[in-house]
Amino acid sequence: MAVSAAGVLNVFMMRWNEVSQGIEVCDARTHAVVGRSQQAAVQALSMVSVSRVATAFPVLLFPPMIM
């Protein structure tokens, strides 16, 4: 649990500027920058946080099951 919490906290602390200033949003076809979005930054960091928890989960789950 602490590993997951530390990973999530680390993501938001290191990427806080992206939340406050927004990240560049590009058109899907032309890949041209169409603006900046704080909402997209929060969504992206949330997705990264979920992946941090998911990658720590097997390390914490499987060793007790094996022993």
Beta strands, then each sheet from edge to edge (+ up, - down):
strand 1: 23-26
strand 2: 33-37
sheet 1: 1+ 2-
end
